[in-house]
Amino acid sequence: MPRRSRLAAGDLAYHVLKHRGGRLPLFEQPADYAASEKILAEAHAQTRIRIVAYCLMPNHWHLLLSPRQDGELSEVPR
């Protein structure tokens, strides 16, 4: 069952994270980190959402995003 959309107000900070189950690595090679940074840059270019901070770790990543307007967070590609 798909998750219902969340309301995301603008001018607030949102902590977004992704992890892989079972403590399995999400990034296995150095090139995986570079590819993730490229995808993050492309998402930023498409949406112009403010990326306050990010942290890429072997089995998960964290983003701190700050949308300018209501609903902008849901425009970021998954």
KEKETOR-283653 format. One record per atom (N, C-alpha, C, O): residue in three letters; chain; x, y, z; atom name. Coordinates in pm, whole numbers, plus 50000, padded with zeros to 5 digits. Layout:
# residues N
ALA|A|X|Y|Z|CA
...
END
This chain:
# residues 78
MET|A|50085|49883|50000|N
MET|A|50000|50000|50000|CA
MET|A|50090|50124|50000|C
MET|A|50178|50134|50085|O
PRO|A|50069|50216|49908|N
PRO|A|50153|50336|49903|CA
PRO|A|50127|50426|50024|C
PRO|A|50017|50431|50079|O
ARG|A|50232|50494|50062|N
ARG|A|50221|50589|50173|CA
ARG|A|50148|50715|50127|C
ARG|A|50170|50762|50016|O
ARG|A|50062|50767|50212|N
ARG|A|49992|50891|50178|CA
ARG|A|50091|51007|50178|C
ARG|A|50187|51009|50255|O
SER|A|50066|51104|50091|N
SER|A|50152|51222|50083|CA
SER|A|50148|51298|50214|C
SER|A|50044|51308|50279|O
ARG|A|50262|51352|50250|N
ARG|A|50270|51434|50370|CA
ARG|A|50269|51581|50332|C
ARG|A|50319|51619|50227|O
LEU|A|50212|51661|50416|N
LEU|A|50213|51804|50395|CA
LEU|A|50348|51857|50440|C
LEU|A|50390|51830|50553|O
ALA|A|50417|51929|50357|N
ALA|A|50549|51982|50390|CA
ALA|A|50547|52133|50370|C
ALA|A|50551|52182|50257|O
ALA|A|50542|52205|50480|N
ALA|A|50540|52351|50475|CA
ALA|A|50676|52405|50434|C
ALA|A|50779|52346|50463|O
GLY|A|50674|52519|50367|N
GLY|A|50796|52585|50326|CA
GLY|A|50863|52655|50444|C
GLY|A|50801|52674|50550|O
ASP|A|50988|52693|50425|N
ASP|A|51068|52764|50525|CA
ASP|A|51087|52687|50655|C
ASP|A|51105|52746|50761|O
LEU|A|51084|52555|50647|N
LEU|A|51118|52469|50759|CA
LEU|A|51228|52374|50713|C
LEU|A|51247|52356|50593|O
ALA|A|51299|52314|50806|N
ALA|A|51403|52218|50772|CA
ALA|A|51348|52077|50790|C
ALA|A|51276|52050|50886|O
TYR|A|51383|51987|50698|N
TYR|A|51337|51849|50701|CA
TYR|A|51457|51755|50695|C
TYR|A|51545|51770|50610|O
HIS|A|51459|51659|50786|N
HIS|A|51562|51557|50787|CA
HIS|A|51510|51439|50706|C
HIS|A|51407|51380|50740|O
VAL|A|51580|51405|50600|N
VAL|A|51540|51295|50511|CA
VAL|A|51653|51192|50515|C
VAL|A|51771|51228|50507|O
LEU|A|51617|51065|50528|N
LEU|A|51721|50964|50531|CA
LEU|A|51679|50840|50455|C
LEU|A|51560|50815|50433|O
LYS|A|51777|50764|50415|N
LYS|A|51756|50639|50343|CA
LYS|A|51859|50541|50395|C
LYS|A|51978|50573|50401|O
HIS|A|51813|50422|50432|N
HIS|A|51907|50320|50474|CA
HIS|A|51869|50187|50412|C
HIS|A|51756|50167|50368|O
ARG|A|51963|50101|50409|N
ARG|A|51941|49968|50355|CA
ARG|A|51923|49872|50472|C
ARG|A|51996|49881|50571|O
GLY|A|51829|49784|50462|N
GLY|A|51800|49692|50570|CA
GLY|A|51913|49594|50598|C
GLY|A|51999|49571|50514|O
GLY|A|51910|49539|50716|N
GLY|A|52008|49437|50754|CA
GLY|A|52149|49487|50765|C
GLY|A|52244|49409|50760|O
ARG|A|52164|49617|50780|N
ARG|A|52299|49679|50787|CA
ARG|A|52385|49647|50665|C
ARG|A|52508|49649|50673|O
LEU|A|52320|49618|50555|N
LEU|A|52394|49593|50431|CA
LEU|A|52441|49725|50373|C
LEU|A|52375|49828|50392|O
PRO|A|52554|49725|50301|N
PRO|A|52605|49851|50247|CA
PRO|A|52518|49906|50135|C
PRO|A|52471|49832|50048|O
LEU|A|52497|50034|50140|N
LEU|A|52427|50106|50034|CA
LEU|A|52529|50152|49929|C
LEU|A|52501|50156|49809|O
PHE|A|52647|50186|49977|N
PHE|A|52758|50228|49891|CA
PHE|A|52868|50124|49905|C
PHE|A|52918|50100|50015|O
GLU|A|52907|50064|49795|N
GLU|A|53008|49958|49802|CA
GLU|A|53142|50000|49745|C
GLU|A|53245|49942|49779|O
GLN|A|53142|50102|49658|N
GLN|A|53266|50148|49596|CA
GLN|A|53270|50301|49604|C
GLN|A|53165|50365|49614|O
PRO|A|53390|50359|49598|N
PRO|A|53399|50505|49599|CA
PRO|A|53316|50572|49489|C
PRO|A|53263|50682|49509|O
ALA|A|53303|50507|49375|N
ALA|A|53225|50564|49265|CA
ALA|A|53076|50575|49301|C
ALA|A|53006|50660|49248|O
ASP|A|53030|50490|49391|N
ASP|A|52890|50497|49435|CA
ASP|A|52861|50629|49506|C
ASP|A|52753|50686|49489|O
TYR|A|52956|50677|49585|N
TYR|A|52940|50805|49654|CA
TYR|A|52933|50919|49552|C
TYR|A|52849|51008|49563|O
ALA|A|53022|50916|49454|N
ALA|A|53023|51020|49350|CA
ALA|A|52894|51018|49270|C
ALA|A|52841|51124|49236|O
ALA|A|52842|50900|49240|N
ALA|A|52716|50891|49165|CA
ALA|A|52601|50949|49247|C
ALA|A|52513|51015|49192|O
SER|A|52601|50926|49376|N
SER|A|52495|50981|49462|CA
SER|A|52503|51133|49468|C
SER|A|52400|51200|49467|O
GLU|A|52623|51187|49475|N
GLU|A|52639|51333|49474|CA
GLU|A|52592|51392|49342|C
GLU|A|52535|51501|49339|O
LYS|A|52616|51322|49233|N
LYS|A|52570|51369|49102|CA
LYS|A|52416|51370|49097|C
LYS|A|52357|51466|49048|O
ILE|A|52354|51266|49146|N
ILE|A|52207|51259|49150|CA
ILE|A|52151|51370|49238|C
ILE|A|52050|51432|49204|O
LEU|A|52215|51395|49350|N
LEU|A|52172|51502|49440|CA
LEU|A|52182|51638|49371|C
LEU|A|52092|51721|49385|O
ALA|A|52289|51661|49298|N
ALA|A|52306|51787|49224|CA
ALA|A|52199|51801|49115|C
ALA|A|52148|51910|49093|O
GLU|A|52167|51691|49047|N
GLU|A|52063|51696|48943|CA
GLU|A|51926|51726|49004|C
GLU|A|51849|51804|48948|O
ALA|A|51896|51665|49118|N
ALA|A|51768|51691|49186|CA
ALA|A|51761|51837|49229|C
ALA|A|51656|51900|49220|O
HIS|A|51873|51890|49277|N
HIS|A|51877|52031|49316|CA
HIS|A|51854|52122|49196|C
HIS|A|51781|52220|49206|O
ALA|A|51915|52090|49084|N
ALA|A|51899|52172|48963|CA
ALA|A|51754|52170|48913|C
ALA|A|51706|52271|48862|O
GLN|A|51686|52057|48927|N
GLN|A|51547|52046|48882|CA
GLN|A|51450|52119|48972|C
GLN|A|51353|52178|48924|O
THR|A|51473|52114|49102|N
THR|A|51374|52167|49197|CA
THR|A|51417|52296|49265|C
THR|A|51332|52373|49310|O
ARG|A|51547|52321|49273|N
ARG|A|51603|52438|49341|CA
ARG|A|51575|52437|49492|C
ARG|A|51582|52541|49557|O
ILE|A|51544|52319|49547|N
ILE|A|51525|52309|49691|CA
ILE|A|51659|52336|49760|C
ILE|A|51764|52301|49707|O
ARG|A|51655|52398|49875|N
ARG|A|51778|52427|49948|CA
ARG|A|51829|52301|50017|C
ARG|A|51757|52239|50096|O
ILE|A|51951|52264|49986|N
ILE|A|52017|52152|50052|CA
ILE|A|52108|52214|50158|C
ILE|A|52212|52271|50126|O
VAL|A|52069|52201|50282|N
VAL|A|52143|52262|50391|CA
VAL|A|52267|52179|50423|C
VAL|A|52376|52233|50443|O
ALA|A|52249|52047|50428|N
ALA|A|52361|51957|50458|CA
ALA|A|52326|51818|50408|C
ALA|A|52210|51784|50389|O
TYR|A|52430|51738|50387|N
TYR|A|52409|51597|50355|CA
TYR|A|52526|51518|50409|C
TYR|A|52636|51570|50427|O
CYS|A|52501|51390|50434|N
CYS|A|52605|51300|50483|CA
CYS|A|52582|51163|50420|C
CYS|A|52476|51103|50437|O
LEU|A|52681|51115|50347|N
LEU|A|52674|50983|50284|CA
LEU|A|52760|50888|50366|C
LEU|A|52878|50913|50388|O
MET|A|52699|50780|50412|N
MET|A|52769|50681|50493|CA
MET|A|52756|50545|50425|C
MET|A|52669|50529|50339|O
PRO|A|52837|50448|50461|N
PRO|A|52835|50321|50388|CA
PRO|A|52698|50254|50374|C
PRO|A|52668|50198|50269|O
ASN|A|52614|50260|50478|N
ASN|A|52486|50189|50467|CA
ASN|A|52364|50281|50474|C
ASN|A|52252|50232|50482|O
HIS|A|52385|50413|50471|N
HIS|A|52272|50506|50470|CA
HIS|A|52319|50647|50436|C
HIS|A|52439|50676|50431|O
TRP|A|52221|50735|50412|N
TRP|A|52253|50875|50391|CA
TRP|A|52151|50963|50462|C
TRP|A|52039|50920|50492|O
HIS|A|52191|51087|50489|N
HIS|A|52106|51187|50552|CA
HIS|A|52108|51313|50467|C
HIS|A|52211|51350|50412|O
LEU|A|51993|51377|50456|N
LEU|A|51983|51509|50393|CA
LEU|A|51911|51602|50488|C
LEU|A|51820|51560|50560|O
LEU|A|51951|51727|50490|N
LEU|A|51876|51831|50559|CA
LEU|A|51831|51928|50451|C
LEU|A|51912|52002|50395|O
LEU|A|51701|51926|50422|N
LEU|A|51644|52005|50314|CA
LEU|A|51556|52114|50370|C
LEU|A|51492|52096|50474|O
SER|A|51554|52228|50302|N
SER|A|51471|52339|50345|CA
SER|A|51395|52395|50223|C
SER|A|51448|52479|50151|O
PRO|A|51272|52349|50202|N
PRO|A|51194|52399|50088|CA
PRO|A|51158|52546|50107|C
PRO|A|51135|52592|50220|O
ARG|A|51152|52618|49998|N
ARG|A|51115|52760|50004|CA
ARG|A|50964|52779|50016|C
ARG|A|50918|52875|50079|O
GLN|A|50887|52688|49956|N
GLN|A|50742|52703|49954|CA
GLN|A|50675|52572|49993|C
GLN|A|50736|52466|49988|O
ASP|A|50549|52581|50032|N
ASP|A|50471|52463|50067|CA
ASP|A|50469|52367|49948|C
ASP|A|50452|52409|49834|O
GLY|A|50486|52240|49975|N
GLY|A|50477|52137|49871|CA
GLY|A|50604|52114|49791|C
GLY|A|50611|52017|49715|O
GLU|A|50704|52199|49806|N
GLU|A|50826|52185|49726|CA
GLU|A|50903|52056|49760|C
GLU|A|50970|52000|49673|O
LEU|A|50892|52011|49883|N
LEU|A|50963|51889|49922|CA
LEU|A|50915|51768|49842|C
LEU|A|50995|51681|49809|O
SER|A|50788|51762|49811|N
SER|A|50735|51646|49738|CA
SER|A|50775|51649|49590|C
SER|A|50755|51550|49520|O
GLU|A|50830|51758|49542|N
GLU|A|50876|51767|49403|CA
GLU|A|51014|51705|49382|C
GLU|A|51055|51683|49268|O
VAL|A|51084|51676|49491|N
VAL|A|51219|51618|49480|CA
VAL|A|51206|51475|49434|C
VAL|A|51131|51398|49494|O
PRO|A|51277|51436|49328|N
PRO|A|51267|51298|49277|CA
PRO|A|51312|51198|49383|C
PRO|A|51398|51227|49466|O
ARG|A|51252|51080|49379|N
ARG|A|51289|50974|49475|CA
ARG|A|51386|50878|49413|C
ARG|A|51428|50782|49479|O
END
